[in-house]
Amino acid sequence: MTKFIVRRLLLMLLTMFMVSVAVFAITSAAPGNVARNVLGIQITPAQEASFLAQNGLDKPMIERYFSWLVGTDWRARAKVGLAMKRIRTEDGFTEWWAEAEDGSLVQWKLEGESLIARHRQPDGTIIETNDDGRWQIKDPQTEITRLEQFQADLEGNDQLTNDDRQALSRLVGEVIGILSAATTPQSQEALLAALNGPESELTALRDPQAAAKKQSLLTAAEDIPSKEVFIQALAVARALSAPTASELTTSDMQFLAGQINRAAVKMKELDPEAALVLQQAYDSLKAGDIDSASLSLAKASAILDRLTGNLGALTYALKNNDYQQAASLLGDFSATDATTLNAVQLAALVKTLQLAGEAFEDADPRISESLQQAAANLEQGDAAAAQAAFEQAAASLSEIGYDIARSDAAGQARVGRTFWGVDGQNHAVRWETGSGEDVWVFIQGTGWKAYSGGPAEYIPLQKGLLRGDPGISLRTGRPVADLLYIRLRNSLVLAGAAFVIVMPIALVLGIIAGLNQGKATDRALSVGGMMFSVMPEFAMGIFLILIFAFWLELVPGATVFGEKAPWQKPEMLILPIMTLTMIELGYVLRITRASMVDVMKAPYIRTAFLKGLPYKTVVMKHAVRNALMAPITVIMLHVNWLLGGIVVVEVIFGYPGLGSYLLDSALFKDFNAIEAGAMILVVVAVVTQLLADIVYTIINPRIRYS
């Protein structure tokens, strides 16, 4: 028996490995975009790339699988040069820190281009200190190549003034000369001293508030569409005409259709003909016809632009950091054309401009005031004053754009520095400064933030499945192990209660039906079992909700536990358990009946009767024991089904179990959660079959395993 158990456990490990590889491959190859599933389809390509990098999804599949299996902390240690340590805070959150030489815990973050070390004290408090001494200058030859290309691109950069281009080109030439002169290896200190002159001038060209202004403009570009459905419709039109439109999934198109529908509803009172065109675009999207929807939206774009004051194109330009194009769109808006709108349409335009003015308040009060003034002038019918206000807003935006572009270019003209450390989002990170490129960082609980320079490479930190860490859920941002434990516990409670109730009843009723083959009792039990076993779970669940929750009002029709465990609210378990019980009852009953009928016809049973043994003795000592062999196999197989296959019941009653968790994870391509759930189901399947084999030896002593 010992050898048999060991073989089964080894088989379980082999099965887990094969299943994990299969699930990983299928999840990776499945259609859909995990970044858009988690964050929405409105994210930009830069944001999508950042999300994939932060979660290690930009790596080859084999590397991702290996990291999930054995962890990444050992790789991070090699990069950072310090040991990685995972702790659990008093709030129950998991955090990764680098362990310094003195045993203290440290993380790092960027403030502008300054590297800040965060030292964790024994009492949990954080002390922050400047740690710029850790920056390392990047390879000089690589930087020379980059700066030469940057210098060549300056002439075509229309975001800069001519004076800025000339000043930057001169300073870049000086920096390249210093790097080229470093033909022999120099110390970091010597190279930094040589670069101090031109880099000080570059620093003087930078606006200390440029990063904040840039972030405020991006925030305004996100805020305006969120409050104006017509701008959302224009964004949909751009999405459908983009080269990536063919990659839109059905759920993406349904989401976009919803935005178009809201615009169509609002348009009905403004322009019925345009509303009809928007409705046609909505119908086409619902049907999955992207080309027809794009064509319809193109027809409606003109009126949408007039009703939004070109703000749709303006916000798109701001998201792409094209500030001069945004200023041009703002200045080119014709207030005279706006006066041709009817009263209702003009009121809608005025409201949109007021919303835009509020959104620009943090970016620059001058833009905000000018847009508010333009809205007031249009409302009063003064087109000339409104046009002047638009031009003033455009001039202010253009000025800010030049400041931001000059600051970004001056930062890019500096020699790049790099550093490997641990951030506050459980990553080992290679930070860079001097690249001048926007880096999008998604911070849990905060959202997207753009940095000039910043994280260039990520290693998501985890111990790996072999050490009990299946990683972080892409959907929730929380450790999979924590969530999986709660969901598994809830499913075990539900499945265990149903199992304890249904199995004895089903076995007894199946035996009774088998002993009364062909009689009324048998027919009644067989028909009842057939009815319950073929009825879908969702139909049974809804049927019970209607009777006991709505008509009789005896028990709740949904499960709402909050922070409580299921056994703390037993009344909410009644209907889910009843649903599972009835479904399982019919199936196990019929299997037991069929097995009992076969056993009662066996030769050894007839021999026992011929010997004169009492009916009760033959049934209890000979028939029942052998008749239970087949039902036990079915029962053990259904333990696994009860854990992972009750997703329909969990969804109907809103029960927070393992099945619904895996369903949500699969819809989001949350492979860490899917893999962990699959491993649990494999363990349950192998263990239950092992228990079934052991029970066989108890029921039938002739069965032995070697």
C-alpha positions as CSV (number, residue, x, y, z in Angstrom):
1,M,0.0,0.0,0.0
2,T,2.9,2.4,0.8
3,K,4.4,1.9,-2.6
4,F,1.0,2.4,-4.2
5,I,0.5,5.7,-2.3
6,V,4.0,6.9,-3.3
7,R,3.3,6.1,-7.0
8,R,0.0,8.0,-6.8
9,L,1.7,11.1,-5.3
10,L,4.4,11.0,-8.0
11,L,1.7,10.7,-10.6
12,M,0.1,13.8,-9.0
13,L,3.3,15.8,-9.4
14,L,3.6,14.7,-13.0
15,T,0.0,15.6,-13.7
16,M,0.4,19.0,-12.0
17,F,3.4,19.8,-14.2
18,M,1.6,18.7,-17.4
19,V,-1.6,20.5,-16.5
20,S,0.3,23.7,-15.6
21,V,2.2,23.7,-18.9
22,A,-1.0,23.1,-20.8
23,V,-3.0,25.8,-19.0
24,F,-0.1,28.3,-19.3
25,A,0.1,27.6,-23.1
26,I,-3.6,27.8,-23.7
27,T,-4.0,31.0,-21.6
28,S,-1.1,32.6,-23.4
29,A,-2.4,31.6,-26.9
30,A,-6.0,32.5,-26.1
31,P,-7.4,35.6,-28.0
32,G,-7.8,38.8,-26.1
33,N,-5.6,41.6,-24.7
34,V,-5.0,41.2,-21.0
35,A,-4.0,44.8,-20.5
36,R,-7.3,46.0,-22.1
37,N,-9.2,43.4,-20.2
38,V,-7.9,44.7,-16.9
39,L,-7.6,48.5,-17.6
40,G,-10.1,49.1,-20.3
41,I,-9.8,49.6,-24.1
42,Q,-9.1,53.4,-23.8
43,I,-5.5,52.9,-22.7
44,T,-2.8,54.2,-25.0
45,P,-0.1,51.9,-26.6
46,A,2.5,53.4,-24.2
47,Q,0.3,52.5,-21.2
48,E,-0.4,49.1,-22.5
49,A,3.3,48.4,-23.0
50,S,4.1,49.6,-19.5
51,F,1.4,47.4,-18.0
52,L,2.8,44.4,-19.8
53,A,6.3,45.2,-18.7
54,Q,5.3,45.7,-15.0
55,N,3.7,42.3,-14.9
56,G,6.4,40.5,-16.9
57,L,4.0,39.8,-19.7
58,D,6.4,41.2,-22.4
59,K,8.7,38.3,-21.8
60,P,8.7,35.0,-23.9
61,M,6.2,32.4,-22.7
62,I,8.9,29.9,-21.5
63,E,10.6,32.6,-19.4
64,R,7.3,33.6,-17.9
65,Y,6.4,30.0,-17.0
66,F,9.8,29.4,-15.5
67,S,9.4,32.6,-13.4
68,W,6.0,31.5,-12.2
69,L,7.3,28.1,-11.3
70,V,10.6,28.9,-9.5
71,G,10.2,32.6,-8.7
72,T,12.1,35.7,-9.7
73,D,13.7,36.9,-6.4
74,W,16.9,35.1,-7.2
75,R,17.2,37.0,-10.5
76,A,16.4,40.3,-8.8
77,R,19.1,39.6,-6.3
78,A,21.7,39.2,-9.1
79,K,20.6,42.5,-10.6
80,V,20.3,44.6,-7.5
81,G,23.2,43.1,-5.6
82,L,21.2,42.7,-2.4
83,A,19.0,39.9,-1.1
84,M,15.2,40.2,-1.6
85,K,13.0,39.8,1.4
86,R,9.2,39.5,1.5
87,I,7.3,40.7,4.6
88,R,3.6,41.0,5.5
89,T,2.6,44.3,7.0
90,E,0.2,44.8,9.9
91,D,-2.5,45.6,7.4
92,G,-2.1,42.2,5.8
93,F,-0.4,43.4,2.6
94,T,2.7,41.6,1.1
95,E,5.7,43.8,0.4
96,W,9.1,43.1,-1.1
97,W,12.2,44.9,0.1
98,A,15.9,44.8,-0.5
99,E,17.9,43.7,2.5
100,A,20.9,46.0,2.9
101,E,24.3,44.9,4.2
102,D,23.4,46.0,7.7
103,G,20.2,43.9,7.7
104,S,17.9,46.9,7.2
105,L,15.1,46.9,4.6
106,V,15.2,49.5,1.8
107,Q,13.2,50.4,-1.3
108,W,13.7,53.3,-3.8
109,K,11.6,55.7,-5.7
110,L,12.1,58.6,-8.1
111,E,11.2,62.2,-7.4
112,G,11.9,64.0,-10.6
113,E,15.3,62.7,-11.4
114,S,16.4,62.3,-7.8
115,L,16.8,58.8,-6.4
116,I,15.2,58.5,-3.0
117,A,15.9,55.6,-0.6
118,R,13.1,54.5,1.7
119,H,14.4,52.8,4.8
120,R,12.0,50.7,6.8
121,Q,12.4,51.0,10.6
122,P,11.7,48.2,13.0
123,D,8.5,49.9,14.1
124,G,7.3,50.1,10.5
125,T,7.9,53.8,9.9
126,I,9.7,54.9,6.8
127,I,12.7,57.3,6.6
128,E,13.5,58.8,3.2
129,T,17.0,60.0,2.2
130,N,18.5,61.2,-1.1
131,D,20.5,58.3,-2.7
132,D,21.7,59.9,-6.0
133,G,25.2,58.5,-5.3
134,R,23.9,55.1,-6.6
135,W,23.4,56.3,-10.1
136,Q,25.7,54.8,-12.7
137,I,26.5,56.5,-16.0
138,K,25.4,54.4,-19.0
139,D,27.9,53.1,-21.6
140,P,29.5,56.2,-23.2
141,Q,29.5,54.7,-26.7
142,T,25.8,53.9,-26.5
143,E,25.1,57.4,-25.2
144,I,27.1,59.0,-28.1
145,T,25.0,57.1,-30.6
146,R,21.7,58.1,-28.9
147,L,22.7,61.8,-28.5
148,E,23.9,62.0,-32.2
149,Q,20.5,60.8,-33.3
150,F,18.8,63.2,-30.8
151,Q,20.9,66.1,-32.2
152,A,19.8,65.2,-35.8
153,D,16.1,65.1,-34.8
154,L,16.2,68.5,-33.2
155,E,15.8,70.3,-36.5
156,G,12.5,68.7,-37.2
157,N,11.1,69.2,-33.7
158,D,8.3,71.7,-34.1
159,Q,7.5,71.6,-30.4
160,L,10.6,73.7,-29.8
161,T,11.4,77.3,-30.7
162,N,14.3,78.0,-33.0
163,D,16.3,79.5,-30.1
164,D,15.8,76.4,-28.0
165,R,16.8,74.1,-30.9
166,Q,20.1,76.1,-31.4
167,A,20.9,76.1,-27.7
168,L,20.2,72.4,-27.2
169,S,22.2,71.5,-30.3
170,R,25.2,73.4,-29.0
171,L,25.1,71.7,-25.6
172,V,24.5,68.3,-27.0
173,G,27.6,68.7,-29.2
174,E,29.6,69.6,-26.0
175,V,28.4,66.5,-24.2
176,I,29.2,64.3,-27.2
177,G,32.7,65.8,-27.3
178,I,33.3,65.0,-23.7
179,L,32.1,61.4,-24.1
180,S,34.2,60.9,-27.3
181,A,37.3,62.2,-25.5
182,A,36.9,59.5,-22.8
183,T,38.8,57.0,-25.0
184,T,40.3,55.4,-21.9
185,P,38.2,54.1,-19.0
186,Q,37.4,56.9,-16.5
187,S,36.0,56.8,-13.0
188,Q,32.4,57.8,-12.6
189,E,33.6,60.8,-10.6
190,A,35.9,62.1,-13.3
191,L,33.3,61.7,-16.1
192,L,30.7,63.4,-14.0
193,A,33.0,66.3,-13.3
194,A,33.7,66.8,-17.0
195,L,30.0,66.8,-17.8
196,N,29.1,69.2,-15.0
197,G,29.4,72.3,-17.2
198,P,27.1,71.5,-20.1
199,E,24.7,69.6,-18.0
200,S,24.4,72.6,-15.6
201,E,23.3,74.7,-18.6
202,L,20.9,72.0,-19.6
203,T,19.4,72.0,-16.2
204,A,19.0,75.8,-16.4
205,L,16.9,75.3,-19.5
206,R,14.4,73.1,-17.7
207,D,11.3,74.3,-16.0
208,P,11.0,72.8,-12.5
209,Q,7.2,72.7,-12.9
210,A,7.3,71.2,-16.4
211,A,6.6,67.6,-15.1
212,A,3.7,68.8,-13.0
213,K,2.2,70.9,-15.9
214,K,2.6,67.9,-18.2
215,Q,0.8,65.6,-15.8
216,S,-2.0,68.2,-15.4
217,L,-2.5,68.5,-19.1
218,L,-2.7,64.7,-19.4
219,T,-5.2,64.7,-16.5
220,A,-7.3,67.3,-18.3
221,A,-7.1,65.2,-21.5
222,E,-8.5,62.3,-19.6
223,D,-11.1,64.3,-17.6
224,I,-12.8,66.1,-20.4
225,P,-13.9,62.9,-22.4
226,S,-15.1,61.3,-19.1
227,K,-17.7,64.0,-18.8
228,E,-18.7,64.5,-22.4
229,V,-20.3,61.7,-24.4
230,F,-19.8,63.4,-27.7
231,I,-16.0,63.5,-27.2
232,Q,-16.2,59.8,-26.3
233,A,-18.0,59.2,-29.6
234,L,-15.1,60.9,-31.4
235,A,-12.6,58.8,-29.6
236,V,-14.6,55.7,-30.7
237,A,-14.4,57.0,-34.3
238,R,-10.6,57.2,-34.0
239,A,-10.4,53.7,-32.5
240,L,-12.4,52.2,-35.3
241,S,-10.3,53.9,-38.0
242,A,-7.0,52.9,-36.4
243,P,-4.9,50.0,-37.8
244,T,-5.5,48.1,-34.5
245,A,-9.3,48.1,-35.0
246,S,-9.2,44.5,-36.3
247,E,-7.9,43.4,-32.9
248,L,-11.0,44.6,-31.1
249,T,-12.8,41.8,-29.3
250,T,-16.6,41.3,-29.0
251,S,-16.5,42.7,-25.5
252,D,-14.5,45.8,-26.7
253,M,-17.1,46.4,-29.4
254,Q,-19.9,46.1,-26.9
255,F,-18.2,48.7,-24.7
256,L,-17.7,51.1,-27.6
257,A,-21.3,50.5,-28.7
258,G,-22.5,51.6,-25.3
259,Q,-20.6,54.9,-25.6
260,I,-22.1,55.5,-29.0
261,N,-25.5,54.8,-27.7
262,R,-25.2,57.4,-24.9
263,A,-24.1,59.9,-27.5
264,A,-27.1,59.0,-29.8
265,V,-29.5,59.5,-26.9
266,K,-28.1,62.9,-26.1
267,M,-28.0,63.9,-29.8
268,K,-31.7,63.3,-30.3
269,E,-32.7,66.7,-28.9
270,L,-29.8,68.5,-30.6
271,D,-29.8,67.0,-34.1
272,P,-32.2,64.2,-35.0
273,E,-30.4,63.4,-38.3
274,A,-27.1,63.1,-36.6
275,A,-28.7,61.0,-33.8
276,L,-29.9,58.6,-36.5
277,V,-26.4,58.3,-37.9
278,L,-25.1,57.6,-34.5
279,Q,-27.8,55.0,-34.0
280,Q,-26.7,53.3,-37.2
281,A,-23.1,53.2,-35.9
282,Y,-24.4,51.7,-32.7
283,D,-26.3,49.0,-34.5
284,S,-23.3,48.2,-36.7
285,L,-21.0,47.8,-33.6
286,K,-23.5,45.6,-31.9
287,A,-23.5,43.4,-35.0
288,G,-19.7,43.4,-35.1
289,D,-19.5,45.4,-38.4
290,I,-16.5,47.7,-37.7
291,D,-16.3,49.1,-41.2
292,S,-20.0,50.2,-41.3
293,A,-19.7,51.7,-37.8
294,S,-16.6,53.7,-38.8
295,L,-18.3,55.0,-41.9
296,S,-21.3,56.2,-40.0
297,L,-19.2,57.9,-37.3
298,A,-17.2,59.7,-40.1
299,K,-20.5,61.2,-41.3
300,A,-21.3,62.4,-37.8
301,S,-17.9,63.8,-36.9
302,A,-18.5,67.2,-38.4
303,I,-21.5,68.0,-36.1
304,L,-19.7,66.4,-33.1
305,D,-16.7,68.6,-33.6
306,R,-18.9,71.7,-33.8
307,L,-20.8,70.7,-30.6
308,T,-17.5,70.1,-28.7
309,G,-15.4,73.0,-30.0
310,N,-12.7,70.6,-31.5
311,L,-12.0,69.4,-27.9
312,G,-12.1,65.8,-29.0
313,A,-9.1,66.3,-31.4
314,L,-7.5,68.6,-28.8
315,T,-7.5,66.0,-26.0
316,Y,-6.2,63.4,-28.5
317,A,-3.3,65.7,-29.3
318,L,-2.6,66.3,-25.6
319,K,-2.4,62.6,-25.0
320,N,0.2,62.3,-27.7
321,N,2.2,65.3,-26.2
322,D,1.6,67.3,-29.4
323,Y,1.0,70.6,-27.6
324,Q,1.4,72.9,-30.7
325,Q,-1.2,70.9,-32.6
326,A,-3.5,71.1,-29.6
327,A,-3.0,74.9,-29.4
328,S,-3.6,75.2,-33.2
329,L,-6.9,73.3,-32.8
330,L,-8.0,75.6,-30.0
331,G,-7.1,78.8,-31.9
332,D,-8.6,77.6,-35.2
333,F,-12.1,77.0,-33.7
334,S,-14.5,79.4,-35.5
335,A,-16.7,81.2,-33.0
336,T,-18.7,82.5,-36.0
337,D,-19.6,79.0,-37.0
338,A,-20.8,78.3,-33.5
339,T,-23.3,81.1,-33.7
340,T,-25.1,79.2,-36.6
341,L,-26.0,76.5,-34.1
342,N,-29.6,76.6,-32.8
343,A,-30.3,77.5,-29.2
344,V,-30.2,74.0,-27.8
345,Q,-27.0,73.1,-29.7
346,L,-25.3,76.3,-28.6
347,A,-26.3,75.6,-25.0
348,A,-24.6,72.1,-25.3
349,L,-21.4,73.7,-26.7
350,V,-21.3,76.3,-23.9
351,K,-21.7,73.5,-21.3
352,T,-18.9,71.5,-22.9
353,L,-16.5,74.5,-22.9
354,Q,-17.3,75.2,-19.3
355,L,-16.4,71.6,-18.4
356,A,-13.2,72.0,-20.3
357,G,-12.4,75.2,-18.5
358,E,-12.8,73.4,-15.2
359,A,-10.6,70.5,-16.3
360,F,-7.7,72.9,-17.3
361,E,-7.8,74.8,-13.9
362,D,-4.9,72.8,-12.5
363,A,-2.9,72.8,-15.7
364,D,-3.0,76.6,-16.2
365,P,-5.6,79.1,-14.8
366,R,-5.1,81.3,-17.9
367,I,-6.4,78.5,-20.2
368,S,-9.3,77.8,-17.8
369,E,-10.3,81.5,-17.6
370,S,-10.1,82.0,-21.4
371,L,-12.3,78.9,-22.1
372,Q,-14.9,80.1,-19.5
373,Q,-14.8,83.5,-21.0
374,A,-15.3,82.1,-24.5
375,A,-18.3,80.1,-23.3
376,A,-19.8,83.2,-21.7
377,N,-19.3,85.2,-24.9
378,L,-20.9,82.6,-27.1
379,E,-23.8,82.4,-24.7
380,Q,-24.2,86.2,-25.2
381,G,-23.8,85.9,-29.0
382,D,-20.6,87.9,-29.1
383,A,-18.6,85.8,-31.6
384,A,-15.7,88.2,-31.9
385,A,-15.0,88.3,-28.2
386,A,-15.3,84.5,-28.1
387,Q,-12.8,84.1,-30.9
388,A,-10.4,86.3,-29.1
389,A,-10.8,84.2,-25.9
390,F,-10.1,81.0,-27.9
391,E,-6.9,82.6,-29.3
392,Q,-5.8,83.7,-25.9
393,A,-6.3,80.1,-24.6
394,A,-4.4,78.8,-27.6
395,A,-1.5,81.2,-26.9
396,S,-1.3,80.1,-23.2
397,L,-1.4,76.4,-24.2
398,S,1.3,77.0,-26.8
399,E,3.5,78.7,-24.2
400,I,3.1,75.8,-21.8
401,G,3.8,73.4,-24.6
402,Y,7.1,75.1,-25.4
403,D,8.1,75.0,-21.7
404,I,7.4,71.3,-21.4
405,A,9.0,70.4,-24.7
406,R,12.2,72.4,-23.8
407,S,12.4,70.7,-20.4
408,D,11.9,67.3,-21.9
409,A,14.5,67.9,-24.6
410,A,17.0,69.3,-22.0
411,G,16.5,66.2,-19.9
412,Q,17.0,64.0,-22.9
413,A,20.2,65.8,-23.8
414,R,21.8,64.8,-20.6
415,V,23.9,61.6,-20.3
416,G,21.8,58.7,-19.2
417,R,22.1,57.2,-15.7
418,T,20.8,53.9,-14.6
419,F,20.2,52.0,-11.3
420,W,18.7,48.6,-10.3
421,G,16.6,48.7,-7.1
422,V,13.3,47.6,-5.6
423,D,10.2,49.9,-5.9
424,G,7.1,50.1,-3.7
425,Q,5.0,48.0,-6.1
426,N,6.8,44.7,-5.6
427,H,9.2,45.0,-8.6
428,A,12.9,44.9,-9.0
429,V,13.3,47.9,-11.4
430,R,16.0,49.3,-13.6
431,W,15.6,53.1,-13.4
432,E,17.0,55.4,-16.1
433,T,17.3,59.2,-16.3
434,G,18.3,61.2,-19.3
435,S,16.3,59.2,-21.8
436,G,13.8,62.0,-22.2
437,E,11.0,59.5,-23.1
438,D,7.7,59.4,-21.3
439,V,7.4,56.3,-19.1
440,W,3.9,55.3,-17.9
441,V,3.6,53.7,-14.5
442,F,0.4,52.1,-13.2
443,I,0.2,52.5,-9.5
444,Q,-2.4,50.4,-7.6
445,G,-5.0,52.7,-6.0
446,T,-3.6,55.8,-7.8
447,G,-3.8,55.0,-11.5
448,W,-1.5,56.0,-14.4
449,K,1.3,58.5,-13.9
450,A,3.8,59.6,-16.6
451,Y,7.4,60.3,-15.9
452,S,10.2,61.7,-18.0
453,G,12.6,58.9,-17.7
454,G,12.0,56.3,-14.9
455,P,11.5,52.6,-14.9
456,A,13.0,51.0,-18.0
457,E,12.9,47.3,-17.1
458,Y,10.9,45.3,-14.5
459,I,11.2,42.0,-12.7
460,P,7.9,41.3,-10.9
461,L,8.9,39.8,-7.6
462,Q,7.5,36.4,-6.5
463,K,8.8,33.2,-4.8
464,G,7.2,30.9,-7.4
465,L,4.7,28.0,-7.0
466,L,7.4,25.6,-5.8
467,R,7.8,27.8,-2.8
468,G,4.1,28.4,-2.3
469,D,3.7,31.7,-4.1
470,P,1.6,31.6,-7.3
471,G,2.1,35.3,-7.9
472,I,-0.1,38.4,-8.0
473,S,-3.6,38.5,-9.6
474,L,-3.5,40.7,-12.7
475,R,-7.2,41.5,-12.1
476,T,-7.1,42.6,-8.5
477,G,-3.4,43.4,-7.8
478,R,-3.5,41.2,-4.7
479,P,-1.6,38.0,-4.0
480,V,-3.4,35.0,-5.6
481,A,-2.6,32.8,-2.6
482,D,-4.6,35.1,-0.2
483,L,-7.7,35.3,-2.5
484,L,-7.5,31.7,-3.4
485,Y,-7.6,30.6,0.2
486,I,-10.8,32.5,0.9
487,R,-12.5,31.3,-2.3
488,L,-11.3,27.7,-1.7
489,R,-12.6,27.8,1.9
490,N,-16.0,29.1,0.7
491,S,-16.3,26.4,-2.0
492,L,-15.3,23.7,0.5
493,V,-18.0,24.8,2.9
494,L,-20.6,24.8,0.1
495,A,-19.4,21.5,-1.5
496,G,-18.8,19.8,1.8
497,A,-22.3,20.6,3.1
498,A,-23.9,19.4,-0.1
499,F,-21.7,16.3,-0.1
500,V,-22.6,15.3,3.4
501,I,-26.3,15.8,2.8
502,V,-26.7,14.3,-0.7
503,M,-24.4,11.3,-0.7
504,P,-26.0,9.2,2.2
505,I,-29.5,10.1,0.9
506,A,-28.6,9.2,-2.7
507,L,-26.9,5.9,-1.8
508,V,-29.9,4.8,0.4
509,L,-32.5,5.7,-2.2
510,G,-30.4,4.1,-5.0
511,I,-30.2,0.9,-3.0
512,I,-33.9,0.9,-2.3
513,A,-34.7,1.5,-6.0
514,G,-32.3,-1.3,-7.0
515,L,-33.8,-3.8,-4.5
516,N,-37.3,-3.0,-5.9
517,Q,-36.6,-3.2,-9.6
518,G,-39.7,-2.7,-11.7
519,K,-41.9,-1.9,-8.8
520,A,-43.7,1.4,-8.2
521,T,-41.0,2.5,-5.7
522,D,-38.3,1.9,-8.2
523,R,-40.1,3.8,-11.0
524,A,-40.9,6.8,-8.8
525,L,-37.3,7.1,-7.6
526,S,-35.9,6.5,-11.1
527,V,-38.2,9.1,-12.7
528,G,-37.4,11.6,-9.9
529,G,-33.7,11.0,-10.2
530,M,-33.8,11.4,-13.9
531,M,-35.7,14.7,-13.6
532,F,-33.3,16.1,-11.1
533,S,-30.1,14.9,-13.0
534,V,-31.1,16.4,-16.4
535,M,-32.4,19.7,-15.1
536,P,-29.7,22.4,-15.6
537,E,-28.2,24.0,-12.5
538,F,-29.3,27.5,-13.5
539,A,-32.9,26.4,-14.0
540,M,-32.9,24.6,-10.7
541,G,-31.4,27.5,-8.9
542,I,-33.8,30.1,-10.4
543,F,-36.7,27.8,-9.6
544,L,-35.7,27.5,-6.0
545,I,-35.1,31.3,-5.7
546,L,-38.6,32.0,-7.1
547,I,-40.3,29.6,-4.6
548,F,-38.4,30.1,-1.4
549,A,-37.0,33.6,-1.7
550,F,-39.7,35.5,-3.7
551,W,-42.9,33.7,-3.1
552,L,-42.5,32.3,0.4
553,E,-39.8,34.8,1.5
554,L,-38.2,32.1,3.8
555,V,-34.6,32.5,2.9
556,P,-32.3,35.0,1.0
557,G,-32.1,34.6,-2.7
558,A,-28.5,35.8,-2.9
559,T,-25.3,35.3,-0.8
560,V,-23.8,38.4,0.7
561,F,-21.1,37.6,3.3
562,G,-18.9,40.7,3.3
563,E,-16.0,40.0,5.6
564,K,-17.8,37.1,7.3
565,A,-17.2,33.4,6.7
566,P,-20.1,31.4,5.1
567,W,-20.9,29.6,8.3
568,Q,-21.5,32.9,10.0
569,K,-24.6,33.4,7.8
570,P,-26.0,29.8,7.4
571,E,-29.3,31.0,6.1
572,M,-27.6,32.2,2.9
573,L,-26.3,28.7,2.3
574,I,-29.7,27.0,2.1
575,L,-30.6,27.6,-1.5
576,P,-27.1,27.0,-3.0
577,I,-26.9,23.7,-1.0
578,M,-30.4,22.7,-2.1
579,T,-29.6,23.3,-5.7
580,L,-26.4,21.2,-5.6
581,T,-28.2,18.5,-3.6
582,M,-31.0,18.0,-6.1
583,I,-28.6,17.9,-9.1
584,E,-26.3,15.4,-7.5
585,L,-29.1,13.4,-5.9
586,G,-30.5,12.2,-9.1
587,Y,-27.2,11.3,-10.7
588,V,-25.7,9.3,-7.8
589,L,-29.1,7.7,-7.1
590,R,-29.3,6.3,-10.7
591,I,-25.7,5.1,-10.6
592,T,-26.3,3.3,-7.3
593,R,-29.6,1.8,-8.5
594,A,-27.9,0.4,-11.7
595,S,-25.0,-1.0,-9.7
596,M,-27.4,-2.6,-7.2
597,V,-29.5,-4.2,-9.9
598,D,-26.4,-5.7,-11.5
599,V,-25.1,-7.1,-8.2
600,M,-28.5,-8.6,-7.3
601,K,-28.4,-10.6,-10.6
602,A,-24.9,-11.9,-10.0
603,P,-24.4,-15.7,-9.6
604,Y,-22.9,-15.4,-6.1
605,I,-26.1,-13.6,-4.9
606,R,-28.3,-16.5,-6.3
607,T,-26.0,-19.0,-4.6
608,A,-26.4,-17.2,-1.3
609,F,-30.2,-17.4,-1.6
610,L,-30.0,-21.1,-2.6
611,K,-28.0,-21.7,0.5
612,G,-30.9,-20.4,2.5
613,L,-29.3,-17.2,3.8
614,P,-31.9,-14.6,5.0
615,Y,-32.7,-11.9,2.5
616,K,-31.4,-9.2,4.8
617,T,-28.1,-11.0,5.3
618,V,-27.6,-11.4,1.6
619,V,-28.3,-7.8,0.9
620,M,-26.3,-6.2,3.7
621,K,-23.3,-8.5,3.8
622,H,-22.9,-9.4,0.1
623,A,-24.9,-7.1,-2.2
624,V,-24.5,-3.7,-0.7
625,R,-20.7,-3.9,-0.3
626,N,-20.1,-4.7,-3.9
627,A,-22.9,-2.4,-5.2
628,L,-21.1,0.5,-3.6
629,M,-17.9,0.2,-5.8
630,A,-19.3,2.1,-8.8
631,P,-21.0,4.8,-6.8
632,I,-17.9,5.5,-4.8
633,T,-15.9,6.1,-8.0
634,V,-18.6,8.5,-9.2
635,I,-18.7,10.2,-5.8
636,M,-15.0,10.8,-5.6
637,L,-15.0,12.2,-9.1
638,H,-17.8,14.5,-8.2
639,V,-15.8,15.9,-5.3
640,N,-13.6,17.6,-7.8
641,W,-16.6,18.8,-9.8
642,L,-18.2,20.2,-6.7
643,L,-15.1,22.4,-6.1
644,G,-14.4,23.6,-9.6
645,G,-17.6,22.9,-11.6
646,I,-20.2,24.6,-9.5
647,V,-19.5,27.9,-11.2
648,V,-23.1,28.2,-12.5
649,V,-24.5,27.8,-9.0
650,E,-22.0,30.3,-7.6
651,V,-22.8,32.9,-10.3
652,I,-26.6,32.5,-9.8
653,F,-26.4,33.1,-6.1
654,G,-23.4,35.5,-6.1
655,Y,-21.5,33.0,-4.0
656,P,-17.8,33.9,-3.7
657,G,-16.4,30.5,-4.4
658,L,-13.5,29.0,-6.3
659,G,-15.5,28.3,-9.5
660,S,-16.7,31.9,-10.0
661,Y,-13.2,33.1,-9.1
662,L,-11.7,31.0,-11.9
663,L,-14.4,32.1,-14.3
664,D,-13.6,35.8,-13.7
665,S,-9.9,35.1,-13.9
666,A,-10.3,33.3,-17.2
667,L,-12.3,36.2,-18.7
668,F,-9.5,38.5,-17.8
669,K,-6.7,36.1,-18.8
670,D,-5.4,36.3,-15.3
671,F,-3.0,33.4,-15.8
672,N,-1.6,33.4,-12.2
673,A,-5.0,32.8,-10.7
674,I,-6.0,30.3,-13.4
675,E,-2.8,28.3,-12.9
676,A,-3.2,28.2,-9.1
677,G,-6.8,27.1,-9.3
678,A,-5.9,24.4,-11.8
679,M,-3.2,23.1,-9.4
680,I,-5.7,22.9,-6.6
681,L,-8.2,20.9,-8.7
682,V,-5.4,18.5,-9.8
683,V,-4.5,17.8,-6.1
684,V,-8.2,17.3,-5.2
685,A,-8.7,14.9,-8.2
686,V,-5.7,12.8,-7.3
687,V,-6.3,12.8,-3.6
688,T,-10.0,11.8,-4.0
689,Q,-9.1,9.0,-6.3
690,L,-6.5,7.8,-3.8
691,L,-9.2,7.9,-1.1
692,A,-11.5,5.9,-3.4
693,D,-8.9,3.2,-3.9
694,I,-8.3,3.0,-0.1
695,V,-12.1,2.7,0.5
696,Y,-12.2,-0.1,-2.1
697,T,-9.9,-2.2,0.1
698,I,-12.1,-1.6,3.0
699,I,-15.3,-2.6,1.2
700,N,-13.7,-5.5,-0.7
701,P,-10.8,-7.2,1.2
702,R,-9.9,-9.1,-1.9
703,I,-8.6,-5.9,-3.5
704,R,-4.9,-5.2,-2.6
705,Y,-2.4,-2.7,-4.0
706,S,1.3,-3.4,-4.2
